[in-house]
Amino acid sequence: MNSTALKDSLYPEFGILLVDDEPSYHRSLGLMLERKGGINHLYYCQDSRQAMDMLETHSIGVVLLDLNMPHKSGKELLSELTEAFPDVAVVIISGLNQIETAVECLRLGAFDFYVKTTESARLLEGIKRAIQLQEIKRENQELRHRVLSRRLDSPEAFSDILTQSRSMASVFQYLESVARSSQPLMICGESGTGKELIARAVHAISGRKGKLVTVNVAGLDDQIFNDTLFGHRKGAFTGAETERAGLVEEASGGTLFLDEIGDLSHSSQIKLLRLLQEGEYYPMGADRPKRMQARIFVATHQDLAEHQREGRFRRDLYYRLCTHQVQIPPLRARREDIRLLFTYFAEQAAEDMGKPAPEYTPELWAALQNYDFPGNIRELRAMAFDAISRHQQGPMRASDLQLLRDRPPEGTPGKHDTLVQFAPDNRLPTLAEMDEILIQEAMHRADYNQSIAARILGISQPALSKRLKRLRDNLKNGIEPE
Ligand SMILES: Nc1ncnc2c1ncn2[C@@H]1O[C@H](COP(=O)(O)OP(=O)(O)OP(=O)(O)O)[C@@H](O)[C@H]1O
């Protein structure tokens, strides 16, 4: 047995076992796979009687099997193999071009059938397909396992992403199951939902030793895109006085994160597609290609599926990019995170500004809960910093939040006087929350005169006093309105 398994970075994650009695064919196929496909996690077996043992002892995902071998024929081995290892993909590479044999092998469970004289590019494409399918199968199994056990292997990688939402926990579980894949990852979500934080977390648990290199591709014209990603040789164009490595090279052994991919120009889309299809690229002015050693992440706040349907984004590129895809929910779809995040950012702001962190009124929470956050967490963060900078004393109130975009213009009468909006998509406040909001508002309008506030509310002054006391006690004990 010979294997390349000692190399630093192995692709794919599982082994590819070549079973053939001809060492010269092993050599040429191995070289072709490594040079043209970057496939270097290879094991060789010359004696077909040993193949089953190798499958027992190594993590093999794909077997490349010859048919005509002494001792045990390929067909015999195929039957044993598909029975004992139904999850392994077997690609037959036969010396004979016989249609009946091909049909029989496929019936026995082979994934694909090629003859040895097949053009190497076609053979490579077929083997890559088998690898990709295996990767997806394994990731699926891994994901099912994680979802059922509701666990994360590396919770620390996600510790910068504050959340208590169940939907985000599922996002993390999915990301862990695809973190070690070599396939691209597409991160979708509205602006400010934390896509860049997600990219960093997934890179951290990808097992890749290289860097995460980020580039925003929106607005890059095709020439700049080309130079930024692929670099150039000295003298490649007027002004190219020194050689420059592109970001694909900088991300070697790591991850290249292309942000705002929905804004990539059409000509640059073609270049990116070629890079993904061939795994190779030409720095400007170079006559030999370089092999890409980076994994690609992309992010977008746009609906790329729709762009693709409308012809604004190349369909072939879209399908290459979305093998693994995650949708980060907007903040309004995980309102349970609002209080956690606001408190966190407000405390951070207070510390930065040397102020004590304030208490918060229930009315403030209700106003935040009923706001849509079109700018998501980025907007919430800015809102918390702004509120702390202007806050003077006492508990922080809804009126300290100047950034509420849908706040009615000053002086709008009626129900708009309060910050609580009754938009159809918003959660309605509970009666208990409404009670508190009304009391706070009445006290504010009455300039904290209880008798006047009681009159505004249509209750007696002792009744208001009792409610105020209960409110203060709840606030002190951190109890939420039911
Ligand atoms: N769950 C979170 N916990 C803590 N901070 C967060 C969280 N989500 C986002 N942030 C912060 O919000 C801001 C915006 O996040 P980020 O830049 O990752 O968003 P994005 O989705 O990439 O935005 P864009 O699409 O505009 O590039 C950053 O300051 C980030 O640190």
The ligand as an SDF file (V2000), in Angstrom:
LIG
                    3D

 31 33  0  0  0  0  0  0  0  0999 V2000
  -25.1880   38.1000   17.0780 N   0  0  0  0  0  0  0  0  0  0  0  0
  -24.3180   39.1210   17.1730 C   0  0  0  0  0  0  0  0  0  0  0  0
  -23.6950   39.3440   18.3390 N   0  0  0  0  0  0  0  0  0  0  0  0
  -22.8530   40.4050   18.4710 C   0  0  0  0  0  0  0  0  0  0  0  0
  -22.5840   41.2700   17.4830 N   0  0  0  0  0  0  0  0  0  0  0  0
  -23.1760   41.0810   16.2970 C   0  0  0  0  0  0  0  0  0  0  0  0
  -24.0540   39.9840   16.0720 C   0  0  0  0  0  0  0  0  0  0  0  0
  -24.4740   40.0250   14.8010 N   0  0  0  0  0  0  0  0  0  0  0  0
  -23.8880   41.1050   14.2420 C   0  0  0  0  0  0  0  0  0  0  0  0
  -23.1150   41.7470   15.1250 N   0  0  0  0  0  0  0  0  0  0  0  0
  -22.3810   43.0040   14.8920 C   0  0  0  0  0  0  0  0  0  0  0  0
  -23.1860   43.7640   13.9990 O   0  0  0  0  0  0  0  0  0  0  0  0
  -22.3940   44.4280   13.0290 C   0  0  0  0  0  0  0  0  0  0  0  0
  -22.7750   43.9660   11.6440 C   0  0  0  0  0  0  0  0  0  0  0  0
  -22.3660   42.6220   11.4500 O   0  0  0  0  0  0  0  0  0  0  0  0
  -21.7240   42.1050   10.0890 P   0  0  0  0  0  0  0  0  0  0  0  0
  -20.8020   43.1320    9.4990 O   0  0  0  0  0  0  0  0  0  0  0  0
  -21.1710   40.7430   10.3140 O   0  0  0  0  0  0  0  0  0  0  0  0
  -23.0540   42.0380    9.2050 O   0  0  0  0  0  0  0  0  0  0  0  0
  -23.2270   41.6920    7.6670 P   0  0  0  0  0  0  0  0  0  0  0  0
  -24.4270   40.8260    7.5870 O   0  0  0  0  0  0  0  0  0  0  0  0
  -21.9390   41.1490    7.1270 O   0  0  0  0  0  0  0  0  0  0  0  0
  -23.5450   43.0970    7.0290 O   0  0  0  0  0  0  0  0  0  0  0  0
  -23.3940   43.6030    5.4870 P   0  0  0  0  0  0  0  0  0  0  0  0
  -24.3210   42.7420    4.6520 O   0  0  0  0  0  0  0  0  0  0  0  0
  -23.8530   45.0080    5.5410 O   0  0  0  0  0  0  0  0  0  0  0  0
  -21.9540   43.4290    5.1230 O   0  0  0  0  0  0  0  0  0  0  0  0
  -20.9500   44.1190   13.3910 C   0  0  0  0  0  0  0  0  0  0  0  0
  -20.4860   45.1550   14.2350 O   0  0  0  0  0  0  0  0  0  0  0  0
  -21.0540   42.8160   14.1480 C   0  0  0  0  0  0  0  0  0  0  0  0
  -19.9710   42.6540   15.0300 O   0  0  0  0  0  0  0  0  0  0  0  0
  1  2  1  0
  2  3  1  0
  2  7  2  0
  3  4  2  0
  4  5  1  0
  5  6  2  0
  6  7  1  0
  6 10  1  0
  7  8  1  0
  8  9  2  0
  9 10  1  0
 10 11  1  0
 11 12  1  0
 11 30  1  0
 12 13  1  0
 13 14  1  0
 13 28  1  0
 14 15  1  0
 15 16  1  0
 16 17  2  0
 16 18  1  0
 16 19  1  0
 19 20  1  0
 20 21  2  0
 20 22  1  0
 20 23  1  0
 23 24  1  0
 24 25  2  0
 24 26  1  0
 24 27  1  0
 28 29  1  0
 28 30  1  0
 30 31  1  0
M  END
$$$$
